[in-house]
């Protein structure tokens, strides 16, 4: 579904990614683990051509995205839910969800608000609430639901557990997992929380200072406990 080959990225003179290669299979869940500054968010932005200067190849369903604009990549099915959520605080939850349909353009099928609320039942009672009236966990749920409205081919989630209480993050992860299973959704998740990532994804890439230092499934990750100490401990 999504493939990255020898990707390098920089912000001005500062190099951020160093020759990354990875694959996200159709219907698969892949986690990008790493500390703050490891390059996770930079990678997601680079996939959308939204920020850093980059070289290398990004392919969606075998098609190169070279020269394809950020907006066109979104219309082709790459959807990013950024770590700062960016919901419209002066709009209702329902209005926030409906706005997401513009990202899909003429691509179909789209999801309706009712379909998304069926995936995330907690949204049913929040539809007429304004964005600023929501808790952090509720805002994150709206952001994820909004990302699904356009029926993306690949959902890119950037640090969804950031700033959430453990119980709230756990509940959100379960709902993301359920949505993945029901929609056969392809997911690329950038996250520091191993517990959250473990619930949402089956395969792991570990980044450190823009370099890939590990890839494998959770059993392979757990078989190397030094990875957590060296690359994830704060």
C-alpha positions in Angstrom: 0.0 0.0 0.0 2.5 2.6 1.2 6.3 2.3 0.6 9.2 4.6 1.4 12.6 4.1 -0.2 15.8 5.8 0.9 14.1 8.8 2.3 16.2 11.8 3.4 14.7 15.0 4.8 16.1 18.3 6.1 14.9 21.6 7.5 17.2 24.1 5.9 20.8 23.0 6.8 19.6 20.6 9.5 19.3 17.0 8.4 16.3 15.2 10.0 15.9 11.8 8.3 18.7 9.6 7.0 17.9 7.1 4.3 14.7 5.6 5.7 13.0 2.7 4.0 9.8 1.1 5.2 6.5 -0.5 4.1 2.9 -0.3 5.3 1.0 -3.3 3.8 -2.7 -3.0 2.8 -4.8 -3.3 5.9 -1.8 -3.4 8.2 -0.9 -1.4 11.3 2.6 -0.1 11.6 4.0 1.9 14.5 6.8 4.4 14.4 8.4 4.4 17.8 10.9 6.9 19.2 11.6 9.7 21.6 10.7 13.3 20.9 13.0 14.5 18.1 13.5 11.0 16.7 12.0 12.0 13.3 8.5 10.4 13.6 6.5 13.6 12.9 9.0 14.7 10.2 8.5 11.4 8.4 4.7 11.7 8.5 4.9 15.3 7.2 7.4 14.2 4.5 4.9 11.6 3.3 2.5 14.4 2.6 5.2 16.8 1.2 4.2 19.2 4.0 7.2 20.9 5.4 10.8 19.4 5.1 12.8 19.2 2.0 13.1 15.6 1.0 14.8 13.2 -1.4 14.0 9.6 -2.0 10.8 7.8 -3.0 7.3 7.6 -1.6 4.9 5.2 -3.3 1.2 4.8 -2.8 -0.3 1.6 -4.3 2.9 1.3 -6.4 2.6 4.9 -7.8 5.3 7.4 -7.1 4.2 10.6 -5.4 7.1 12.6 -6.8 5.8 16.0 -7.9 2.3 15.4 -6.3 1.1 18.3 -4.1 0.1 17.9 -0.5 -3.5 18.5 -1.4 -3.4 15.9 -4.2 -1.8 13.4 -1.9 -4.7 13.9 0.6 -7.2 13.4 -2.2 -5.4 10.2 -3.2 -6.0 8.8 0.2 -3.2 9.9 2.6 -4.8 11.5 5.7 -2.8 12.9 8.6 -4.2 13.5 12.0 -1.6 15.8 13.5 -0.4 15.7 17.1 -2.0 19.1 18.0 -5.4 17.8 16.9 -6.4 21.1 15.2 -10.1 20.8 15.6 -12.1 24.0 15.1 -13.0 25.0 18.7 -15.8 27.4 17.6 -17.6 24.7 15.6 -19.7 21.8 16.8 -18.4 18.3 16.6 -20.7 17.5 13.8 -19.5 20.6 11.8 -15.9 19.5 12.4 -16.7 16.1 11.0 -18.6 17.4 8.0 -15.7 19.7 7.0 -13.4 16.7 6.5 -15.4 15.6 3.5 -13.8 18.4 1.5 -10.4 16.6 1.7 -11.8 13.7 -0.2 -12.9 15.7 -3.2 -14.7 13.5 -5.7 -13.2 10.3 -4.4 -15.8 7.9 -3.0 -17.2 6.4 -1.0 -17.2 8.9 1.9 -18.3 8.1 5.4 -21.3 9.9 6.9 -21.3 11.5 10.4 -23.7 8.7 11.4 -21.3 6.0 10.2 -18.4 7.6 12.1 -20.5 7.9 15.2 -21.4 4.2 14.8 -17.6 3.5 14.9 -17.1 5.8 17.9 -20.3 5.7 19.9 -19.0 8.3 22.4 -19.4 10.9 19.7 -23.2 10.5 19.6 -23.7 12.6 22.7 -21.1 15.2 21.6 -22.3 16.1 18.1 -23.7 19.5 19.1 -21.0 20.4 21.6 -18.5 23.0 20.5 -14.8 22.1 20.2 -13.7 24.2 23.1 -16.1 22.4 25.4 -14.4 19.1 24.9 -11.8 17.4 27.0 -8.4 16.5 25.5 -9.4 12.9 25.0 -12.7 13.9 23.3 -10.8 16.3 21.0 -8.5 13.6 20.0 -11.4 11.2 19.3 -13.0 13.9 17.1 -9.6 14.4 15.3 -9.3 10.7 14.5 -13.0 10.4 13.5 -12.5 13.5 11.2 -9.6 11.7 9.6 -11.8 8.8 8.8 -14.6 10.8 7.2 -12.9 10.9 3.8 -12.4 7.1 3.8 -8.6 7.4 3.6 -6.5 4.6 2.1 -3.8 5.2 4.8 -4.4 7.0 8.1 -1.4 8.7 9.5 -1.7 9.3 13.3 0.8 11.5 15.0 1.2 11.0 18.7 -2.5 10.4 19.5 -1.8 9.6 23.1 0.2 12.8 23.8 -1.1 14.6 26.9 -3.8 12.0 27.6 -4.3 10.2 30.9 -3.4 6.5 30.6 -7.0 5.4 30.9 -8.2 7.8 28.3 -5.3 6.8 26.0 -6.1 3.1 26.5 -9.8 3.7 25.6 -8.9 5.7 22.5 -6.5 2.9 21.4 -9.2 0.3 21.7 -11.5 2.4 19.6 -8.9 3.0 16.9 -8.2 -0.8 16.9 -11.9 -1.5 16.5 -12.2 1.0 13.6 -9.2 -0.6 11.9 -10.8 -4.0 12.1 -14.2 -2.9 10.9 -12.9 -0.7 8.0 -9.8 -2.9 7.2 -7.9 0.3 7.6 -4.3 0.8 6.8 -2.6 2.7 9.7 0.8 4.3 10.2 1.1 5.5 13.8 3.8 7.7 15.2 4.0 7.2 19.0 6.2 7.3 22.1 3.9 5.1 24.1 4.7 1.4 23.6 1.4 0.4 25.3 -0.7 2.5 23.0 1.2 1.4 19.9 1.0 -2.2 20.8 -2.8 -2.0 20.9 -3.1 -0.4 17.4 -0.3 -1.9 15.3 1.3 -5.3 14.6 4.7 -4.2 13.2 7.3 -1.7 14.6 9.9 0.6 13.2 12.1 2.3 15.8 13.7 5.7 15.0 16.5 7.5 16.7 17.8 10.9 15.5 16.4 10.3 12.1 17.8 6.8 11.6 16.1 3.5 11.6 17.5 1.3 14.4 15.0 -1.6 14.5 12.2 -3.1 12.6 10.2 -6.2 13.4 7.0 -7.5 15.0 6.3 -7.1 18.7 7.8 -10.5 19.6 11.0 -9.5 18.0 10.9 -6.1 19.7 10.2 -7.7 23.1 13.1 -10.1 22.6 15.5 -7.1 22.7 14.7 -5.3 26.0 17.8 -3.0 25.5 15.9 -1.2 22.8 13.5 0.3 25.3 16.3 1.5 27.6 18.5 2.8 24.9 16.0 4.5 22.6 12.7 5.0 24.5 13.5 5.6 28.1 13.2 9.3 29.2 
